[in-house]
Amino acid sequence: MTNLTRISMKTLGLALVAGCLAVSAMADDDGVLLNSKVIGSNPLQSIGGVPSGGAAWVVSKGRANLNGDGSLNLRVEALLLQSTGTTGPVTEVSASLVCGGSGGTVMATTAGVPLTPAGNAHIHEKITLPASCIGPVILVRVAAANGTPVAQGPFIAATGFTNAAPAKEPDDAQ
């Protein structure tokens, strides 16, 4: 191989590596910023100045994803009042992005979407993101009760985790 061919091959290799890094960096800009489980709220909590509902809520299954382009995808299944196993008067929910954790500020809120009687809802909306967000939390908020819109409703679920042990199945308890 001639020196010119070796130099060309090295240059091509470096260009490919640089190109891959640039594409990777651009993908991070629109990549996932937040991917979290959604859990039910308890009374007397406050996140970003938003109080929780007056009763405990549970979520059978829930997930929130926020991408760098502002696409928010939140899905909950069986978001129900712990005491009754129903959605009570809640007929719509919305989602709010809070930056700054429990003492933070609400930065954006989606429009309301229906909460089915089984407690299922899906929010897929683009929100405007701030330049930076420390301690991001997504709140699931009451948007309507008995079909009537609720302005700045309380939250009934939020991104987070619980380390409670799952209930044992009857066959496992021995």
Secondary structure, DSSP 8 states (H G I E B T S, - for coil): --HHHHHHHHHHHHHHHHHHHHHHHHHHHTSEEEEEEEEE--TT-EETTEEB-SS-EEEEEEEEEEETTSEEEEEEEEEEETTTSS-TTEEEEEEEEEESGGG-EEEEE---EE--TTS-EEEEEE----S--SS-EEEEEEEEETTEE-TT--EEEEE----------TTT--
